[in-house]
Amino acid sequence: MHYGLDIGGTKIALAIFDDELQCRDRWQLATPVDDYEAFLTTVCGQIALADERCRDLASEQAQAEEHEQEQQQAMASVGIALPGVIQTDGTVLSSNVPCLNRRRVAEDLGARLGRKVATGNDCRCFTLSEALLGAGRDKRHVVGVILGTGLGGGLCIDGRLFNGANCLAGEFGHQGLAASVLLDHGLPLYDCGCGLRGCAENYVSGTGLGRLYRHFGGEADTYQWLAAYREGEASARRAFDAYMDALGSVLAGQILALDPDIFVFGGGLSQVPEIMEALPVATQKHLFAGVSLPEFRVAEFGAASGVRGAALLGRNQLLNESLLLNESRISKSNGPNSQASDAVNPPSKRSIANGSS
């Protein structure tokens, strides 16, 4: 079995997947956001609960198949999707769960659980899930985009998650918004929580859309904006035009930098039909003549992509460790001059089903 946990600013979602990545059970609970000790205790408690539920599932299956249950179950893998930047040494930065900042979550949880824990950025986990199993599964170059409270995403190439030298690949929410968009719509430079000014996230996220609505005279947040827009309110229409122009410029920048086959969208705003329908035209506006657009698709797994991607991280860590162990055993059995080489017998990208760069 493989456990996937998606840590959010308000709730923790946990799911149990079998070896075919089919969900066998899932639940959620509140996130302890200010107390790191409480966070660790909560997560460890939920892993223990998942172990118990796995034993129950195994018992039910054994009874259905009318044979004895194996006395010892293999230890399930654990993968966790975290908000924020996860540095190469495992330290979490810029998380909207305050108690996680400057902590090595995977190391601390692994020590308590007595098993390896794989962690990844939540947007990258979303991208991995959709690239391997969802809307992007038949594409080589997949960019995931989360249009939620914040803005971020990830890149998968040939089924492998690309993290970059400092695990920053996909943090395009903190790229500066195009000057042409700011000028055309008379928008100010908003300060960002990251310490920069004018970050795209402050205009293109759900929070940013509410900010734009208020800038143009609206008196409510993003939720009220949609109703006002559909009723034809002028300030809501102006906010929509500015939002689409900003989002189009961000996506055009990713096309010119990464040239993906497909964008896969998640987050609450991806569920607004008017936004998704306007995206191609809004993006093409910021590209020079002759540039073809990639596909634009909404995530197949929706909100479940985070836990599924986290489970993939955990599963693939387990697979990679098994591969290294087998190579070591082969090397020892063949003598000191023998080498196991991927060039001789390269693993397929889908059989390993992720890896990261």
LOSEFI-998937 format. One line per field, with one value per residue (C-alpha): x, y, z. Coordinates in steps of 0.5 Angstrom, whole numbers. Example, Ala and Ser with C-alpha at 12.3 -4.5 7.8 and 13.67 -1.06 7.14 Angstrom:
px 25, 27 .
py -9, -2 .
pz 16, 14 .
! end
This chain:
px 0, 2, 0, -1, -2, -3, -2, -6, -7, -13, -14, -10, -12, -10, -11, -9, -7, -6, 0, -5, -6, -13, -16, -18, -19, -19, -21, -19, -18, -16, -8, -4, -1, 2, 5, 10, 10, 3, 3, 8, 4, -2, 1, 4, -2, -6, 0, -2, -9, -8, -3, -9, -14, -9, -10, -17, -17, -12, -17, -23, -19, -17, -24, -27, -21, -22, -15, -11, -8, -1, 2, 6, 4, 9, 10, 7, 11, 9, 9, 7, 5, 7, 6, 12, 19, 23, 30, 35, 37, 29, 28, 21, 21, 15, 10, 3, 3, 8, 10, 13, 18, 25, 24, 26, 19, 21, 27, 23, 17, 22, 25, 19, 16, 22, 21, 23, 18, 18, 16, 15, 12, 4, 4, 9, 5, -1, 3, 6, 0, -4, 3, 3, -4, -9, -10, -3, -1, 0, 4, 12, 12, 7, 6, 1, -2, -5, -10, -12, -11, -4, -1, 4, 6, 11, 14, 14, 19, 18, 14, 20, 19, 24, 25, 32, 38, 35, 28, 25, 22, 15, 15, 13, 8, 14, 16, 14, 8, 9, 9, 5, -1, 0, 0, -6, -10, -7, -5, -1, 5, 3, 8, 8, 9, 16, 19, 19, 14, 9, 9, 4, 1, -2, -6, -7, -9, -16, -14, -11, -17, -21, -16, -17, -24, -24, -19, -24, -29, -32, -34, -33, -28, -27, -33, -38, -34, -37, -44, -43, -39, -45, -50, -46, -43, -38, -33, -33, -32, -26, -23, -24, -21, -15, -15, -15, -9, -5, -6, -5, 2, 4, 2, 5, 12, 12, 11, 17, 21, 19, 15, 10, 5, 0, -2, -6, -10, -12, -15, -22, -21, -20, -27, -30, -32, -31, -24, -22, -26, -22, -15, -13, -15, -12, -5, -4, -5, 2, 6, 9, 6, 7, 7, 2, -1, -1, -7, -11, -14, -17, -14, -18, -17, -19, -17, -15, -9, -5, -5, -4, 2, 4, 3, 7, 13, 13, 12, 18, 22, 21, 22, 28, 31, 29, 33, 39, 39, 38, 44, 48, 47, 48, 55, 57, 55, 58, 65, 68, 69, 62, 58, 50, 49, 42, 45, 45, 38, 35, 28, 22, 20, 13, 15, 19, 14, 17, 24, 26, 32 .
py 0, 7, 13, 20, 26, 33, 39, 45, 51, 49, 41, 35, 30, 23, 17, 10, 7, 0, -2, 0, 7, 6, 9, 5, 10, 17, 22, 29, 33, 40, 42, 44, 51, 54, 48, 44, 39, 38, 38, 32, 28, 29, 26, 20, 19, 19, 14, 9, 10, 8, 2, 0, 1, -3, -9, -8, -8, -14, -18, -17, -19, -25, -27, -25, -30, -35, -36, -34, -27, -26, -25, -19, -14, -10, -3, 2, 8, 15, 21, 28, 34, 41, 48, 52, 51, 45, 46, 40, 39, 38, 45, 48, 55, 60, 56, 58, 53, 57, 52, 48, 54, 52, 45, 39, 35, 29, 28, 29, 25, 19, 19, 18, 13, 9, 9, 13, 19, 23, 30, 35, 41, 41, 44, 39, 33, 35, 36, 29, 26, 29, 28, 20, 18, 24, 29, 29, 22, 22, 28, 29, 36, 37, 44, 44, 50, 51, 57, 57, 61, 62, 61, 56, 49, 44, 41, 34, 31, 24, 22, 25, 31, 37, 40, 44, 45, 49, 45, 52, 50, 51, 58, 62, 65, 69, 72, 79, 81, 84, 91, 92, 89, 93, 99, 97, 96, 102, 97, 98, 94, 90, 87, 80, 76, 73, 80, 82, 87, 86, 78, 75, 71, 78, 78, 72, 67, 67, 72, 76, 76, 79, 84, 86, 87, 91, 96, 97, 99, 92, 91, 84, 78, 73, 69, 75, 77, 71, 72, 80, 78, 74, 79, 84, 89, 93, 93, 85, 85, 90, 85, 79, 83, 85, 78, 74, 79, 78, 70, 70, 74, 69, 63, 66, 66, 59, 57, 61, 58, 51, 50, 45, 40, 41, 46, 42, 47, 45, 50, 53, 58, 52, 50, 57, 56, 63, 63, 57, 59, 65, 63, 61, 68, 71, 67, 68, 75, 75, 71, 73, 71, 63, 61, 55, 54, 48, 44, 47, 42, 42, 36, 30, 28, 35, 36, 29, 30, 32, 26, 22, 25, 25, 17, 17, 20, 15, 9, 12, 13, 6, 3, 7, 4, -3, -2, 1, -5, -10, -7, -8, -15, -16, -12, -16, -23, -22, -19, -12, -11, -12, -6, -5, 0, 3, 4, -4, -5, 2, 3, 5, 12, 9, 3, 8, 13, 19, 20, 28, 32 .
pz 0, -1, 3, 0, 5, 2, 7, 7, 10, 14, 13, 12, 7, 7, 2, 2, -5, -7, -12, -18, -15, -14, -8, -2, 3, 5, 10, 12, 19, 21, 20, 26, 23, 29, 33, 30, 35, 35, 27, 28, 33, 29, 22, 26, 29, 22, 19, 25, 23, 16, 18, 22, 16, 12, 16, 16, 8, 8, 13, 9, 2, 6, 8, 1, -2, 3, 5, 11, 12, 12, 19, 17, 12, 8, 11, 7, 3, 5, 1, 3, -1, 3, 1, 0, -3, 0, -1, -3, 4, 6, 9, 8, 6, 5, 7, 9, 15, 19, 24, 18, 16, 17, 19, 16, 16, 12, 17, 23, 21, 19, 25, 29, 24, 23, 16, 10, 8, 2, 1, -5, -6, -7, -14, -16, -13, -17, -24, -23, -21, -28, -32, -30, -29, -31, -36, -39, -39, -46, -47, -46, -43, -38, -34, -28, -26, -20, -20, -12, -6, -9, -16, -18, -21, -24, -30, -32, -38, -40, -34, -29, -25, -26, -20, -22, -18, -12, -13, -15, -22, -22, -18, -23, -18, -16, -23, -24, -28, -35, -35, -41, -37, -31, -35, -40, -34, -29, -24, -18, -16, -10, -5, -4, 2, -1, 0, -8, -11, -17, -17, -21, -16, -13, -19, -22, -16, -13, -8, -13, -17, -11, -10, -18, -16, -11, -15, -20, -15, -13, -5, -4, -5, -11, -9, -10, -16, -20, -19, -20, -27, -29, -27, -32, -27, -30, -24, -24, -32, -31, -26, -31, -37, -33, -29, -36, -39, -33, -33, -41, -40, -35, -39, -45, -41, -39, -47, -49, -43, -43, -50, -46, -50, -45, -39, -34, -29, -22, -16, -15, -21, -26, -24, -27, -34, -37, -35, -38, -44, -45, -44, -51, -53, -47, -48, -55, -55, -51, -56, -63, -70, -71, -64, -63, -57, -53, -50, -44, -40, -33, -28, -29, -21, -19, -11, -11, -15, -9, -5, -11, -13, -6, -6, -12, -9, -3, -8, -13, -7, -5, -12, -13, -6, -9, -15, -12, -7, -13, -17, -11, -10, -17, -17, -11, -14, -20, -17, -16, -24, -25, -26, -27, -32, -35, -41, -42, -39, -39, -35, -38, -36, -34, -30, -26, -26, -24, -21, -21, -24 .
! end
